């Protein structure tokens, strides 16, 4: 079914999750009683002149235009609801600025009053920020030790951000979906001029988002479901360890929602009991009372004690607790296995190995289990097996809903896993529905823990660890919902999690477990495994994701809000002349601050450029051979081709999570450049400005080529690649703890990235504003604009070279976003190329422009301009990019049918070239 265009925030949140209005600051002066005045003789007060009375409500824009009565119902008035208008919007006029009828003396008084009101507003914000931070300190501080580094860091963040709300985002209602580009006039003119067809494609995409891409196994009756469960039990008996290992290696560090030691201890208990009774099923764990709330170890079954005795294992408190936790986690453990069945290490040769993605989804050869280990009756199909596991999890959850206890992390973890599964299966709307449920659960859990003392906390260490997991899970939920709302907003409502005060300003990842007292109360084998799976490079992905998401959400609220789109903000002169350039510098500094805060090895990898044109050609060659069924095994020329152009060698030396850091930063910077692309297409940036920027990057391109040649010489050690340029970087940065990632220090990090790309250092153009870091004021907007356009053209060259093209055919939870962004990037390249070519044609007949160009005898002529533009944005490069995108969408379109729409548009652009 199609996704109805529901306005955001239509479904009200429970009272405990609604953002409370600011409370008035207590005053030392008691309030005075109001004096009665004679309305006939009393002078009008400022408030009565400037602010409308409550009964004089502002009608919505549609009713005002039609001059009809509006009932002022929010978010959609009665008239708009009746007429099917989904864009009901209220625009409250700012009466406080309309002082045109006042005399100069009154205006002077009013301006002073404005300053006083502004100061009061700042005081209110400080008051509530301090109160919010105190709540966080009481409820979510990781360490009880006053002298601990964590407490010191939290106190430091208080002093740095005392005037900033901890819930830093506004409404998070954006209109920046892929389909929003279809509405651009230049897109309509040069890609699809049929408005009716564009609207059909938009509706088609929204409908396809809700379509289940994979058919469920046949289970017409309850008897069929039970029979399938028996098959799943046999599968798990043969492959349980492999599936759990796959989860820890391929999934856990990307969504670290579990206490890894606690989970391993549950698995240890499961194995002990399975060894004692091989016929024991997951269903039987949920048939007793062990999953019920407030259960103690007196309810443990005889089989538990028999298993300990038979395996010669000591009966300890933590093992009893692990059994109870296991019973409460059965749906999540089965879902872990379902996700593990379709997850795998990064595969970079799928396009040359499989005909399409459906063939890959069925392949057992790349799974964590062998075909011989499958019980008779289960299909040799990886995706189908994962669905059998998913259905078993759903069945237990349905029959025993108490296994996912409210006000615990269990339901949150379950729905986060479900979100990841649906993303891997290319079902974005199901993934969204799952993460919204997870967000509601975590919000309820946070609210309850702020109101009551958790009785399960036994000691300081357990308290610290539990709060750390809670903190992690909160940011994961916010991150996962926000990234999918980039495409689905404003068609679906928000959960409201962005309006909730987080348990701490930034998450922290625990290090290796080594406390002696802690070791004595846990399984030694599980501790060893937990430390083994804890890869500090992999944690960097999660921490960077949270940091980037915080910047993204803030930028989207300022530039891509739904209100800004309705008001056509990008078409306003002030935005194109001043506001955009200040916002650009503000957010570019923050993204670069994230890069600067990375460790040297990871930063060098993120900035490593490759010859993407050659990789595109290699992918095309292998794809064509596969489609023609030409064998590529032991092809010496293919092997030589890979050796020369492939990036596998570098990737194999890195933790694969770092690859996603690379693509994530590329994506955010591409979004930041979108308004500039729009202004170029809409002629709000002149051809001369574009020419000047393009010409200015030519020497920079030469320097970049030399620098890349130096950076391409790498040596490998046990900890990854060590680049020859590392010795020039700060020794302080080298010594930086890799898991000590502090969001609030991003702008304070050494300008290491800016040393490599000095054009992105705008520090000399920013006016000093004290400690205010929420806004940027430029000394010279015109000069900054010229610099930014130069940065734009440099990134037009470098951003594609930072990409990892072969990642587009690898199945992972971020794939749906990768395919979406591939389309956006390809369309950008095509539209810019067409626009610049149109400008060149217009310039050839524009006498005034010829005079401007000819005014400088040393300046370039039109032929030189064309050659310069071709170096920056050549037809061959655009064509190669479109051909690559076409191959990728051909590969995925049978499984993810929204790729059909992308494919058709890319084909149109390619035909035009």
Residue, then its C-alpha position, 0 to 999 in steps of 0.5 A: x500500500x502507498x504511504x499516505x502523506x501524513x503531516x509530521x507531528x499529527x499523532x500527539x506524543x504522550x505527555x511525558x515525551x512532549x517538550x515542555x514550555x520554558x518556565x518563568x525565571x523566579x524574580x526577587x520582586x513579587x508580582x504587582x497586581x494589575x491596575x484597572x484602566x479606562x479603555x477609552x482613555x488608556x494609551x495602547x501598550x506595546x504588547x497590544x500594539x505589537x501582538x495579536x490577542x488570542x481570539x484573533x488567531x492567524x488563519x492558515x495560508x490557504x484560507x487566507x488566500x481564499x479569504x474564507x473562515x479558518x478554524x485554526x486546527x493544527x496541524x491541518x485546519x478543517x477546511x484543508x482536511x475537507x478539501x484534501x489539502x495536505x500542505x496546510x501551513x500557518x505563517x505567523x507574521x512578526x508584528x514585533x518588527x512593524x514599528x513604521x507608525x512610531x516616532x523616533x523617540x518611541x523607536x529608541x525606547x522600543x529598541x532598548x526594550x528589545x535588548x532587555x527582552x533578548x537578555x531575558x531570553x538568554x537568561x531563560x535558556x541558561x537557566x534551563x540548560x543548567x537544569x537539564x545538564x544537572x538532570x543528566x549528571x544525576x541520572x546518567x553519569x558513568x562513574x561515581x568517582x568524583x575524580x574520574x576522567x568521565x566526570x571531569x569531561x562532563x563538567x567541562x562540557x557543562x562549562x563549554x555549553x552552559x548556554x546550549x540546550x542538550x536536545x540540540x535539534x528543532x522539529x527535524x521535519x525536513x523536505x530533502x528527499x530524493x524526489x524534491x530534486x524532481x521539482x527543480x525547474x532545471x531538472x524538469x527542463x533537461x531530464x523530464x519535462x512531463x510534470x504528470x510523469x514526474x508526479x507519477x514517479x514520486x507516487x511510485x517511489x513512495x509506494x515502492x518504499x512500502x513494498x516487501x521485496x522478499x516473499x515470506x516462506x509458505x505458512x498457511x496454517x499454524x501447523x505450518x508455522x510450527x513445522x517451520x520452527x522445528x526446521x529452524x531449531x535444527x538449523x540453529x543446532x548445527x550453526x548457532x556458533x557461526x551465526x553468533x560470530x557473524x553478528x559480532x563481526x558484521x553487525x554489533x559494532x555498527x549498532x552496539x546495543x548489547x552489553x557484549x559480556x552479558x550477551x555472551x554469558x547468555x549464550x554460554x548458558x544456552x550451550x550448557x543446557x543444549x549439551x545437557x538436553x539436545x532436544x531443548x528448544x528456544x520456545x521452551x525457555x519462554x514457557x515458564x516464569x523466567x521471563x516475567x518481571x521481578x522473577x528471582x533465581x528460585x524459579x530456575x528449572x531443574x534442568x539449569x542446575x543439572x546442566x551446571x553439574x553435568x558440565x562441571x560448572x560452578x553455580x554462581x549468581x551471574x550464571x543464574x542471572x544470565x539464565x533469566x536474561x536469556x529467557x527474556x532475550x529469546x526473540x532478540x537472539x533469534x533476530x540476531x541469527x536472522x540478521x547474521x544469516x544475511x550479513x557478511x564481511x565486505x564483498x567488493x566483487x559481487x557485480x562480477x560474481x553474480x548476475x544480480x542482487x537476487x542471485x547474491x541474496x540466495x547464495x549460501x557460498x558467501x554465508x556463515x554456514x555451509x549448505x551441508x549443515x542445512x536440515x532437509x526441508x529448508x531451502x538453500x537460499x540465504x534470504x529465505x533462511x533468514x526469514x524462517x528465523x525472523x518468523x520464528x522470532x515473531x511467533x515467540x514474540x506474539x505468543x509470549x509478548x511479556x518476553x519483551x518487557x516494557x520499561x527495559x532495553x529488551x524491546x528497544x534492542x529487538x526493534x533496532x535489530x528489526x530495523x537493521x534486518x529490513x534495511x538489509x532486505x531493502x524494505x525502508x518503510x518497514x525499517x522506519x516503522x521498526x525504529x519508531x517503535x524502538x524510539x518510543x520504547x527508549x523514550x519511555x524507558x528514559x522517562x521512567x528511570x528519571x522518575x524512579x530508582x532502578x531496583x536492579x542496580x546492584x553495584x557501581x560497576x553494574x550501574x556504570x555499565x548499564x547507563x553506558x548501554x542506555x546512552x549508546x542505545x539512545x543515540x543509535x535510535x536517534x541516528x537510525x530514525x534521523x537518517x531514514x527521515x532524510x528520505x521519508x520526511x515529511x511523509x511520515x510523522x516523527x517519533x519525537x526522540x529528537x526533542x528528548x534530552x539525551x542521557x548524556x551529550x555524547x556516548x562513550x565506549x567502554x574499553x577492555x574489561x580488566x578490573x580484578x573485582x569485576x573479573x571475579x564475578x563473571x565468566x573468564x571465557x566470556x570476558x576473553x571473547x568480549x575483549x576479542x570482539x571489541x575492535x577499537x577501529x570499529x567503535x570509531x564508526x559508531x562514534x563518528x556516526x553520532x558526531x556526524x548525525x548531530x551536525x547533520x540534524x542541525x544543518x537540515x533544520x536550518x537549510x532543509x526544513x519543511x517550512x523553508x521549502x514552503x517559503x521558498x527560502x532558497x529563492x530569496x535574495x538574502x539567502x543567496x547573497x548572505x545566509x547560505x555562505x555563513x551557514x556553509x562555513x559554519x557546517x563545513x567547519x564542523x564536518x572538517x572538525x570531525x575529520x580532524x578529530x579522527x586518528x591519523x591512520x583513519x583520517x589518511x584512509x578517509x582522505x585517500x583518493x583513487x582513480x574512480x574512472x578506472x574502477x568504473x571501467x573495471x566494474x563495467x568490464x566484469x559486469x558485461x562478462x557476467x551478463x554474457x556468461x563469460x568466465x572470469x576465473x583465472x583471467x590474467x588480464x582481469x587480475x592485472x587490471x585489479x592489481x593496477x586500479x583496485x582499492x582492495x589492497x588498501x581495504x583489506x588492511x583496514x577495519x571495514x567499518x572505516x570504509x563507512x566513515x569515508x562514505x558517510x562524510x562524503x554524503x554529508x558534504x554532498x548535502x551541504x553543497x546542494x544549495x550551491x548547485x541549486x543556485x548555479x542552476x537557477x542563475x543566482x551565481x553568475x557565469x563569471x563567478x563560476x569561471x573565476x572559481x574554475x580557473x582558480x582551482x587549476x594550480x590547486x589540481x596540480x598540487x593535489x596530484x603531487x600530494x596524492x602521489x606522495x600519499x599513495x606510497x603506503x606501508x602496512x604494519x599490524x595496526x593498519x597502513x602507515x602513511x609517509x605523510x604522518x610524520x608532519x602531523x601533531x604528536x598530540x594527535x598521534x597520542x590521542x586515545x582512539x576511543x576518546x571522541x569528544x563532540x564538543x572538542x571538534x572545533x578545537x581540534x588541530x586544523x590538520x585537514x585544513x593544512x592539506x586543503x588550505x582553501x577550507x580554512x575560513x578562520x581569517x574571515x570569521x568575526x570574533x563572537x566570544x564564546x558563541x559557536x552556534x552562528x557564524x558572522x563573516x567579515x567579507x561575504x563576497x570574498x568568502x563566497x568566492x572562496x567557497x565556490x573554489x572549494x565547491x569546484x575542488x570538491x567536485x573533483x575530489x569527492x568522487x575520488x574519495x568514494x569506494x565504487x565497489x561498495x555499491x554492490x555489497x549488502x549492508x544496512x546502509x545500502x539503501x541510502x548508498x543507492x539513493x545518494x548515488x542517484x543524487x550525485x550522478x544527477x548533480x554531475x549531469x545537471x551541472x554539466x548541462x548548465x555550464x554548457x548552456x552558459x558557454x553557449x550563451x557567453x559566445x553571444x553575450x557581448x557584455x560578458x566578452x567585454x568583461x573577459x577582454x578587459x583583462x589582457x592577461x585573462x582567458x579567452x572563451x576557448x581557454x575557458x571551455x578547456x578549463x571547464x572541461x578539466x573540472x567537469x568533462x563530458x567523459x567523466x559525467x558519462x562514465x559516472x552515469x554508466x557506472x550508476x546504470x550498472x549498479x541499478x541494473x544489478x539491484x532493480x529486481x530486488x529493490x524496484x525503486x531502482x527502476x525509477x533511478x535507472x530510467x532517469x539515468x538512462x535518459x541523461x545518458x541518452x542526452x549525452 
